[in-house]
Amino acid sequence: MVKKVTNSIIPNEVLINKIFVLRNQKVMLDRDLAELYGVIPRRLREQVKRNINSFPTHFMFQLNEKEVEIMVSQNAIPSTKHLGGSLPYVFTEHGVLMLANVLKSEQATLVSIKIIEVFIKLREMLLDNTELRLAIEKLEKKTENNSKNIEIVFRYFDELIDKKPKPRKQIGYKLPKKK
């Protein structure tokens, strides 16, 4: 029996740990979503197959063997046996929302809202990190320019030190030479 999970009990960290990046998209595994929505994974996949037109490829896709091996090697999936002999489906942010509509349960709706909020927070963190990275790059460029200028100054100092002074022609009153 699948235990019910309420919206307020699920910490953001738990949801974040269930989000993976595959094919350059943030996705969640069908078995994780089934657990969160309080249904068995087989029931979730049945509902998806019944409503397959609601899940275009940018909402949901099935993992291939190579992707499953990567997930197993990163411990996202304990083993391929854990999948029950089938390749899992993964759902993007939009797919998670559509899945809640297909399952039509209050728990699925509440959990879906929480998951969407986490996706939004991840996107905001990514934007914040991008702004920070750009500011750091700007500082690095300034530092690089300053380093080049300092090198030039030291090179001039070295040239000045290495230069041997040329004998100067004396100026001023000259004493007559004694005969």
Secondary structure as UniProt FT lines:
FT   TURN            7..9
FT   HELIX           12..17
FT   STRAND          19..22
FT   TURN            23..24
FT   STRAND          25..29
FT   HELIX           30..37
FT   HELIX           41..50
FT   HELIX           52..54
FT   TURN            57..59
FT   STRAND          60..62
FT   HELIX           65..73
FT   TURN            74..75
FT   HELIX           80..83
FT   TURN            84..85
FT   STRAND          89..91
FT   HELIX           93..103
FT   HELIX           106..162
//
